[in-house]
Amino acid sequence: MSVLSVLKERGFIDAVTHTAELEAYLENNRITCYIGFDPTATSLHVGSLVCIMALAHMQQNGHRPIALVGGGTGLIGDPSGKTEMRQIITQKQIDENKAGIQAQLGRFIHFDKDQALLLDNAEWLTKLEYIPFLRDIGRHFSINRMIKAESYKARMESDEGLTFIEFNYMLLQAYDFMKLAENYDCLLQMGGSDQWGNIVAGTDLIRRTLGKQAFGITFPLITTASGIKMGKTHKGAVWLDPERFSPYDYYQFWVNCDDADVARFLALFTFLPMHEIDHVKTLEGADLNKAKTILAYEATRIAHGEIQARNALKASASVFGAFEVPEGLLPGATIPRGMHSSATDDAVPTTHIDRKDVGETDCVIDLFTRTGLCTSKSDARRLVKQGGAYLNGNRISGIDQKIGDVDLDQGEILLRAGKKKYHKIIVR
């Protein structure tokens, strides 16, 4: 099975240029492909996972992926998928963000021995001269065609409009593709569906300047069964950086997915074989929840490593009760099988406080704000009044409820906000 067939089967493909020619090219060559990543933060997030996993599949099928960090284009900002101008960031910020992105991509893609490349388009874009660029590259672009691209149309119809600096983005991304084709024989660009216009512009530029056939693949925008954009939660973005979003919270994000999303997410965000995933489509109830556990474990293992995945698994058993992972369910997963009922001290988000700081006059709502379960005391009071605040499994009855030694369970206090947000306090 070709890698294009693999991506289609697993739900990655939205659109493809020159499908038959690309299929033949992939089957007969060890090709080089690329995806661009904006260095707008020190971490990528779950919304980037489809692109990252696609690069990983390309590598696993014998091809060479390039992760292109937009150090140059990041100084401008991509209007694609945006209704307002992106904030322009400094070179120092881009350098810091690039270092964080490289560390995260290394969890999914092997960069040693030329198996993959991490490049920065600042290497060539910041050296461009304006007049030669217009003469050699700009002359190949039609304004009439450019303004028909969805990325430009949306901005032009917005109140803010489209700035000239952003209007140049399509030319720069097409130029990136041309430089990679010229210097690395990279003839396949992949990206989100909002990148279709930019990718097609690049294939056209390569044809005009290098006389080569280039290709493009776009991926669909992934939303949950409830219609929410992938990776958006009550805490904001689900970051891949463990310092910004803990491995335990990352595990909980996946284990709490909608029943209708389990098989689809297993196909997109794990490497488990499809014949095993197809079986999940027949499950329901408790059996489907066990499949969610495996999804959460595999996704966490890929992003954060085996140790963190095991810690999150044990912590989840401690908080939510014992559960079983049967032998025959998704057998390709590396998750420990059997019953799980114990926890590690460092897996559940934890705060250590001195015993002298736990006095009979302290209110429980102070702990909810101190641990970050609530953003403020007013937020904590509102949670209590709505019946969503718990202390050691018991609903807190009033906003003036006190805490003391009687609330310590072997030196620990377990707080819960809503159904799924937990925090452990260890009293020393």
Secondary structure, DSSP 8 states (H G I E B T S, - for coil): --HHHHHHHTT--SEESSHHHHHHHHHHS--EEEEEE--SSSS-BGGGHHHHHHHHHHHHTT-EEEEEE-TTGGGT---TT-SS------HHHHHHHHHHHHHHHTTTS--GGGSSEEEETHHHHTT--HHHHHHHTGGG--HHHHTTSHHHHHHHTSSS---HHHHTHHHHHHHHHHHHHHHH-EEEEEEEGGGHHHHHHHHHHHHHHH----EEEEE---B-TTS-BTTEETTEE-BSSTTTS-HHHHHHHHHTS-GGGHHHHHHHH----HHHHHHHTT--HHHHHHHHHHHHHHHHHHHH-HHHHHHHHHHHHHHH--EEE-TTSSTTS----EEE----TTTS-EEEE-GGG--TT-BHHHHHHHTTSSSSHHHHHHHHHTT-EEETTEE---TT-B--GGG-BTTEEEEEETTTEEEEEEE-
